[in-house]
Amino acid sequence: MSAPRTLPWPLVALFAAGYLAPYLLPTTVGRLAGGLPLSATQAGAIGSALLLSSATAGFLLASRVDRIGPRTLARAGLALAVLGYGGAALTGFVPAVVAGAITGGFGSGTVTAVAASGIAAQRDPHRVTTLGLLGVSGLAGALYLTIPHLGPGHGLPLAALALTALAVWPLTGRLSSRTAPARTAMAYGRLPHLRAGLLLAAAMPCWSLAQNSLWGVSGRIGLDQAHLTEVTVGAVFAVALGAGLIGVVGAGALGPRLGRALPIGAGTALIAGCIALSASATDLPAFAAGEISWNLLYPVVLSYVIGLAASLDPRGRWAVLVGSASSLGTAAGPLAGSVLAAGTGFPVMGKLLGAGLLLIAVPMTAVALRAGRRPLPVMPVVEVPVESPAMPAQRDYDTASPNSYASTSAM
């Protein structure tokens, strides 16, 4: 019964808090456009700036989590999220809202970098990732059901992001305040599997761009093209995120049984069809079918992609870099979706995004196939010499001694 104690719940909570901003993107962008003197494209640009700031934090901190310390860095990120999102929620002055969104986005990216680095060092990173996705999907679904009933205004989604960061703060006390010596020794070594990591990192912005171009305008598709109310659209999103919970549970139950290539390749191809269906929806059944099926598949594929990145480097650097590269595509999504929709219409936008996903699925599947055929990098064991009286009867069992175990588990 020791399993619950061994689960890194602070990392799960940080993962959920860091990823919540992209999950709330449709309602955040929609509320900005409806509650402030902004056009839909301008509101999408603010959403893009928020996520670009998050990606920047990931790139800057990918190799610095160990040196700064997970606890210190997580608390700094949460503080920025509370101040940035909270300040943006409390003001209607557009420049202040933009500044707050960018500050909060940098905080979210910092928190995500800490979570990704810690998860990659776990024995089963895919399991921890699925728990984090379960948390963020459930929380986002509850917010989509709640926010439409709390009144109008741009501040509610931003306030939800700030309050989530504040709620996670107490859990940071269980994070390490500084790096173990064994990890510090390798923190700045050469990245393993360089070509595979670079290919995956190059593919992820395109993969995320296609996903979030749809997600960033999904609210407008429901309201303007399918002629639904905000309450109905929010209910569809909540059900869709509930389907995402089911998908994540299924991915967690399957684990590595199917490998990574099949879920990533086939899952991405299916997502392409879901995007085309949702973007062409003109009524509730089609809109709900596209959004629910897409949200069912998206977190499943994402969990395997994160697990693939973590498997390339147990230090967690590829996990952070690939996650930040994904955030670049996520950041450009709202603006790209708005521009494509304005220039071509929602249905054509969906077809273009689906075709792009089919193309990008090829190199991602190739990386998954190649990574599955080679062992993970072996990290050296740091021996800690301990002077103690020699006992001949125990020499054959030195590897099971507490000191030897500590030196190995520090890795």
N, C-alpha and C positions, 0 to 999 in steps of 0.2 A: 504493500500500500504506500510505498514511498514515491511512486510516480508523480502525484500531484505536487510534491515538494520539489521535485527536480525540474519541473517545467519553469522556464524563465518568464514568469508572468510580467515582470517589468518591461521586458523586451516586447512582449505581445502588446502591452498597453501603449508603449511608445510607437510601435508600428502602426497601430490603429489611429493614434492621434496624428501621426505624420501624414498618413494617407487620406485622412478625412477630407482635406481641402479639395483634392481632385474628385472625390465621390460627390461632394456637394456642389460641384461646378455648375450644373444646369440651373439650379435654383439661385445660386449666388449671382451668376451672370444675368438671369432673368430679373431678379430683384434690383440689381444695379440699374438695368435699363428702365424698369418700371418706377423705381423710387427716386431716381436722380435725373437731372436734365442731360441724359446721355442717349445716343443712338444705340441700336443693337450692336453695331460694329465697335463702337467705343467701349461699351460694356464688355464685349468679348476681348478687347485689347487689355482691359484691366485684369480680366481673368488670366490672360496669357502672361501679363507682367507678374502676377502673383506666382504662377507656376514656374516661370523662368527664374525668378528669385530663388525658389525652392531648388531647382536644378543646379543653380550656381553654388548654393551651399553644399550640395553633395559633391560637386567637383572639387571645391576648395578643401573639403574636410575628409575626403576618401582615405588619405594616408595619415591623418592627424588625430583620429579618434583615440588611438592608443596613447599617443604622446600627451594629449591634453587631459585625457581621462573621461570615461563614459559618463560618470555622474556629473562632473562639471559641465561637460558639453551638453548633456541632455537638459540640465536645468537652465543653461543659457538659451537653448532653443525654445524651451517651453515659455520662458520669460518673454522672449521676443514675440512668440505667438500670442500670448495674452495681451501684451501692450499693443502690438500691431493690429490684430483683428479687433480687439476691444475698442481701441481708439477709432478705427474705421467705422465700427458699428454705432458709435455715439455721435458722429458728426455727419452733416450733410454737405460739407464743403468738399467739393470734388478733389482738389489737390491733396487734401488731408486724407481722404478715402484712399486715393492711389498710394500715398506714402504708407499708410497703415497696411494696405494689402501687400505691398512689397516687403515691408518689415515682417509681417506675419508669415508670408511665404518663405522668407529666409529662415525663420524659426522652425517652420514645418520641415524644411529640407534638412536642417541640423538634426532634428529629432529623428528623422528617417535614416540619416547616415549612422547615428548611434545604434538604432535598432538593426539595420542591415548588417553592420559590422559584427554586432553581437550574435545575431542569428546565424551568420556564416560559420561562426566558431562552434556551434552546437553539434552534437552527434547526429541529429536528424533535422537539418535546417528546413526541409520541406514540411515537416509536421508543425514546426513553430510558425512558419509562414502561413500555413492554412489556418492556424488559430488566430493570427493577426488579421487575416482577411475575413474570417468569421466575425471578429469583433467590429471591424470597420463597416462591414456590410450590414450587420444588425443595427449598429448605431445610426448609420446613414438612413436605413429604412425607417427607423423610428422617427427620425427628424423629418423625413419627407411626409410622413403622416401627420406630424404635429405642426410644422411651420405654417402651412396654409390656414390653420385655425387660430393662429396667434395674432393675425392682423397684417396689414400691408407694411411696406417699408423695406429698405435695403439692409437694415442692420441685423435682422434675425439670423440669417445664415452665418454672418461674420461673428455674431455673439456666440453662436453655438460652437464655432471653432475655438474661440477664446476660452469658453467655459470648459470644453473638453481638455484643453491644455492645462488649465488650472486643476482639474480633477485628477490628472495623471501625475502631477507634481509629487505628491507624497510617496509614490512608488519608486522615485529615483533614489531614495535612501538605501535601496537594496542593490543598487548598481555599484560597481567597483569605483573607488575614488581615484585610483591610479593604476597603471599597467603592471602586470606581473613581469618580472625580469625576463622570463623565457620569451614572452611575446615582444618585449621591447627589442630584443636582439635581432628579430627578423622583421620588424615593422617597416623597414625601408629597403628590403631586399628586392631583387628583380621580380616583376610579375610573372608567374608561371603561365603557360599556355597562351603566349602573347597573341599569336595569330587568331586563335579561336576567340579569345576575349575581345580583341579589336573588332572582329567581324560581328560578334553579337552586339557589342556596344554601338557599332555603326548601323545595325539593322533596327535597333530598338526605337530610335526617334521616329522612323517611318511607321513602325508598328503602332506606337502610341499616338502618332499624329492622326492616323486613320480612325482609331478608336474614339479619340476625344474630339475630333472634328464633328462626329455624329453626336457624342454625348453633350458637347457644348451647345448644340442647337436643338437637342431633343425636345426641350420645353417649347420652343417655337414651333417645331413640327406638330406637336400635340395641340397647341393653342391655335395656330394660324392655318395649318393645312388639314388637320383632322377635326378642327372646330370643337375641341374639348375645353372644359373649364379647368382652372388651376387646381381645384380640389381633385378632379378626376385624373389629371396628369400626375399630381402628387401621389395618388393612390396607385397608379400604374407603376410609377418609379418604386414605390415601397414594395409592391408585389414582385417587381423585377429584382430588387435587391434581396428579397426573400428567396427568390429562385437562385440567386448567387450564393446564398448560404447553403442551399442544397448542393449546388455544384462544388463548393469548397469542401463540404463534408464528404462528398463522393471522392474528390481528389485525395483527401486525407486518408480515406479508407483504402483506396487503390495504392497510394504511395508509389513506389518504384516498379510495381508489377508490370506496367505497360511500357516501362522505359520513359524517356523524355521526348524522343523524336515523334512518336505517334501523337501524344496529346498536343504538342506544340504545332506540328505540321497540319494534322487533320483538324485540330481545334481552330487554328487560324483560318483555314479554308471555310469552315462552317460559320465563323464569325463574319466573314465577308458576305455570305448570303444573308445573314441576319441584318447587317447594316443596310444592304440594298432594300430589304423588305421594310424596315422601319422608316427609311427615308422616303419611300414611295407611299406610305400609309395615308389614307384619306378618311379613315373612320376608326372607331375604337378597337374593333377586333384586330385589324391589321397592325395598328400602332402598338397595341398590347403584345401581340404575338412577336413582333420584331424586337421590342425592348426587353421582354421577358427572356426570350431565347438568347439574345445577345448577352444579357447580364448573367444568365446561367453559365455561359461558356467563358466569358472574359476572365473572371477570377480564377477559373480552373487553369487556363493556359498561362495566366500571369504567375500563378504559384509554381508551375513547372519551369518557367523562364527564370524566376528568382532562384529556384533550386539549382538550375543549370549554372547560373552565374556563381552561386556559392560554391559549387563543386569545382570550379576552376581555380579557386584560391581559398584555402581555409582561413587565411588572414582576413577575408571579407572585403578586400579591395575591389575585386571585380564585381562583387555584389553591389557595392556602393556606386562604382562607376557606371555599371549597366543601369542601375536604378536612376541615376542622375541623367544618363543619356535618354532613358525613357521619359523622364520629366521634361526634357527639351521638347520632345514631340507632344507631350501633354500640354506644355505651355503654349505651343503654337496652335493647338487644336481649336480652341474657341474662335480665334481670329481667322484661321484657315477655313473652318466650317462656315463662319459668317460670310466670308468673301466668296467662297464657292457657291453657297446658297443664293447670295445676292446676284451672282453672275450667271449661274446655270439653272437655279431652282433646286429644290431638295431631292427630287428623284434622280436627276443626273449626278448630283453630288454623291449620292449613295452608290451609284454604279462606279464612279471614278474611284471612290475610296475602297470599294470591294475589290476592284481590279488591282489596285496597289497592294492590298493585303495578300492577294494570291501570289504576287511576285515576291514580296518580302518573306513569305513563308519558306521559300526555297533555301536561302542561306541560313536561316534560323534552324531549320531541320537538319541541314548539313552539320552545323556546329553540334547539335544534340547527338547526332549519330557518331561523330568523331569523338566527342567527349565520353560517350558511353563505352568506347573500346579501349580506353586507357585508364590506368589507375590514377587515383588522386595523388598529388605531391606528398612525399613523406617528409615530415618535419623532424628535425633532429631533436633528440632528447637531451635536455640539459641536466647533467648529473650534479647533485649537490653533495659534496663530501661531508660526511658526519663522522666525527671521531667517537668511537665507542669501544668498549672492551671486546676483544675478539672472542667469538664463541664458535668453535668449529662445528658444532651440531647445527648451527643456523645458517652456515654459509650457502648451502644449497637452496635456501629460500630467500636470499637477499632481494630478489625482484618483487617479492610480496610485502616487503617492509613498508611501514607508513611513510618513511622519508622518500623511498624510491617511488612510491605511488604519487606522492605530492609533486615530485619533480616531473613526472610524466603527465599528470593531469593538468599541470599549469599550462601545458600547450593548448 
